[in-house]
Amino acid sequence: MSTDDRELLANITPFGLRMQPGLKEQVAESARRNNRSMNAEIVARLQNSGLDRSDDGSFRIWLPPELLARVLDEASRRETDPNDIFHEVIEKAFPPPPTLEGELIAMADKLAFENREKTEREKLFITFVDEYVRDAAKGEPTLPWRKK
């Protein structure tokens, strides 16, 4: 801590706080784990509570302790960040909207699977899809019937 920081802290008026003994012990234990004073632990928790929200697009959610424990256990088992598990679950629950290319491919796959012998119209459709996908891979997606 720099001299300037110490001078700033010296100018802060002490604030008395009453709390139940059990809560005080929880804060003390958390402070020990984080190598902080109880005051620093309380300040850090208040800062992380959303009182000092930023505009970075992130937000915090509250989870029941038993659910949080399950997420943390799973993250530990996978050796990954717990946020990765949240992202995975949210992506499954709220998938991105389908793209035109994806829809055309899915329709072509469905047609190919359901009907082994295609009518001329179905074959033409699959040809259009193939051309669209090929053009999209080149970065020039255009619908085949709109080509000049």
Secondary structure by P-SEA (a helix, b strand, c coil): ccaaaaaaaaaccbbbbbbcaaaaaaaaaaaaaacccaaaaaaaaaaaccccccccccccccccaaaaaaaaaaaaaacccaaaaaaaaaaaaccccccaaaaaaaaaaaaaaacccccaaaaaaaaaaaaaaaaaaacccccccccc
